[in-house]
């Protein structure tokens, strides 16, 4: 009983609800890669993003599915290749996203 309860808690602690809905969203490999970038390069200023699910980024308007050129979380990055800009993130003094990290963001957005 204790083992089953423990495993249930572990499983459910890794799930997130999108904006209070009853649908459980499991993180995809693409989102896991992107959230690692976000946690490493964006959380200093955008702390609340640490708790966002993929759906939360979409619902908040930071991501437009399959459209990095319309997703401010992508096009605001200083090394972004598409989108209107401004390209001023991360702020000066903070490490910029490298090509691999930008690609992780791009792959996630295009996977939605």
N, C-alpha and C positions, 0 to 999 in steps of 0.2 A: 504493500500500500504506500509506504513512504517513498519507495523508488518511483512508482507510477506518478505520485503527486509531484515529486521533484522533477521528473522528466516533463510532465505537463507544464510546470512552471517555466522550465527552460525553453520549451518550444514556444509557449505563448509570450514569453518576454522578448522574443525575437520578431514578433509580429507587430504591425502597426495598423491603426485605423486611419483611414483617409477622412479627415474633417468630421470625425464622429459618426461616420456611416457604419453600417453593420457589415460592410465588405472588408475582409481581411486582405491586406496587401503584403505579399511576400516579396522581399527585395530581390530583384533580378541580378545576375552577374554584372550587367551593364551599369545598373544603379549602384551596386556595391563599389565598383571601380570609381564611378563619379563621386560618390559620397566620401570616398577616401581622399580624393583631390579637394573637395569642398572642406572637409575637416582639416586638411593640412594647410590650405592656403586662404580660406575665406572666413573661418570661424572666429578669428580674432576680432573682426568687426561685425560679422553677421552671426552672432552666437546662437540665435534661435534656429538657424538652419540645421544645427546638430541634431535636432529632433524631428526634422521634416522627413516625410516619406516622398517617394517619387511623385505621387498624386498631389501632395501638398505644394510642391514646387510648381506644378501645372496650375492648380487651383489659385495659387497666389499670383500667377501671371509672370513668373520668372522663366518659365519654360513653355514653349509652344511645341506640341508633339510633332516630330519629324521636320522641324523648322529651326535650325540653329540661327539662321539669319533673323528670326523674330524672337529668339530666346535671349533675354537680356543677361541671364546668367552666363551665356556663352559670348555674345557679341560685345559685351562691356570689357572683356579681357583684353589687355594690351596687345597680345599676340594673336588675337582672333583674325580669321581670314575672311569672314563674311559678316554682314549686318551693318546697321547704320552707325554704330558707336554711340556715345563716345567710348573710346578704348582707354579707360583710365583705372582699371582694376587689375590686380590689387593696387591699393593706394601706394604712392611713392614711399619708399623705405621698406616695403614688404616684398618678399620674393615673388617674382612673376611665375606664371604657369609655363612650363616647358612644353614642347611639341607633343610629348607623350601624354601629359596631363590634359592638354587641350583636346587631344584625340579621344581620351576617355570620356570627356564631356560630350563631344560630338557623337560618339557611338551611342551613349545613353540617350541623348535627345532623339537621334534617328531611330532608336529602337522602340520608342513610345507609339 
